[in-house]
Structure formats: structure tokens, C-alpha cells
Amino acid sequence: SLYPLELDFFFPQTTMAGVGRHLLFEVLNPSEKGRLVLNMTASLKSDGENKLPPANAIGKTRELFPIIGRGSARVFSAPVAPQVIDGGSYVAIDMGAEPKAFPNVKTGLMKVYGSEIPADSRKLVGYGRDISLISPQEYAGLTPPNLVGSFPTDLTNRSLEYSGVYEDGWLSEAAFFGLSQLNPATPLVIRGTIPGLSDPKFVTELQVLVDGKEVAQRTLKPGDFKLKLTPPEGQKRRRIDLRFSKWQNLPDPDKRPVAAKLSLIGFTTDEKN
């Protein structure tokens, strides 16, 4: 289910590979239970939906990846023990969605000639950037950042777990970030912009959750917004969820569904943020 490597559009110094639905891997010298890492993007699907798939990690048990939203994600599965088959240890990923071909959009003379020939015949669920199996010790040693504020650069942090974010900072109806809060007194700051597109009366409700607990709900109109919030007490690793009630589609030829453009999210006392 892996197509040949190609240059990554958003990170030209790295590569990615088109992926189908089912992937199988043999594990050498496996830990008793490791976690699968899935780093992928649906931002380039050009279907006007850009949905991330409801992928599962499969070993002796099946564990749903914490994937939400659209765009890109780097997520970690719950611990899974490999299946042993004929002396070999194996893990698999079921993307949970059937692969689809790219929309067959023609321009110029291609509208007249060769319209039945697809420009790209591949059927994909999305593009994979990294699929790895890490040990419990490696997972415990991850140090998530305290904030994300530079797109797409900050998304390359291998300790950052996130889902539902386009590489250029756009968000759709749901996204989450796994961040560190080293000081319990540090506020959570969120800055972004609601786009003014075809509907000048567009309004969306933003709900912010920290570790599953609601900390804010705001009605947002087109324009810039900034939230400075006090999170509930908790561990240093925090999960921040952003949920929007409505979204719009960017103009042609982009068409991506978006609710807001994020410029910063994280725990900081820097007044510049």
C-alpha cells in the first residue's frame, strides 16, 4: 500500500509516499508493547474534503489512533503487542477508509482531448511522512513543545502530537495539540483569524477543551481573535482541543474546508504573544 517516495510539497527537503488502506510491517526485536506513530497528510487530496482517515493500529489488539479533523496529523497509538505469525512479529495499520483517485480536473486543450484519461491514476487515502514503532521508553522520553506558532516548521517536531491542522496553519472543524505546561500558572494563549470569504455574516462558535474539560466558548466573527485562558490543574502533558461549529471553503482552486487560520497556540507568559 505504499507508492514510491516523492518530494514533500510542504517540506521540500523531505519525502512522502502515497498510501492505500492496509499496511503490514514486520517488527525486528520488538518490545513487549510499543506504540505506532502515524505522521500523514490529507491536505493534498484536492477533493474539497481533505479528511483524515479513522486509522487503527493492529497488533494482538486493534487500537484507534486519536485522529480528528482534516489536513495533517502526527499521532501515537495506544500500546500494542505485535502478532506472532510463523515465528515473525507483525503490526499493521488499517486506515479505515477506501482509497480514492484524484479529481480529474482538465484545463486548456485537455478539456477537449484526452478528457477520459486521468492526470494521476493512483488511488490514495493520503500521504505518509513517517510510520514508526517506538518503545515505551522512547514514548516516555518525548518532550512536547509548550507552544506552536510557526507553520509549517513547528509541525516537524517529532515530540509534537497533533491532528486536524493544515500545514499552513488553517484549521477545520476539529483539531488538537499535545503540548507541555511546565508551570501550572502559565496561561493558555490562542491567536488566529476567522476568514472573511463569501459570507460577510459568517459566525462560528469556538469551544476550547484542556484534557477533555471545557475552558472557553466564544462566538467569533471574521477578523483576528486572541484568547488568554486559565487551564484546569493537570499533568505537564496537556491535550488542547479546538472545536468550531461552522466552517467555509477556501476559493477555487483550493476548496479546502476551513474555520480559522491559527497563528499561535500554547502556554506562554510572553506578552508579545
Buried (B, 14 or more C-beta within 10 A) or exposed (E): BEBEEEEBEBBEEEBBBBBBBEBEBEBEEBBEBBBBBBBBBBBBBBBEBBBBBEBBBBBEEEBBBBBBBBBBBBBBBBBBBBBEEEEEBBBBBBBBBEBEEBEEEBEEEEEEEEEEEBEEEEBBBBBBBEBBBBBEEBBEEBEBBBBBBEBBEBBBBEEBBBBBBBBBBBBBBBBBBBBBBEEEEBBBBBBBBBBEEEEEEBEBEBBBBBBEEEBBEEEBEBEEBEBEEEBEEBEBBBBBBBBBBEBBBBEEEEBBBBBBBBBBBBBBEEEEB
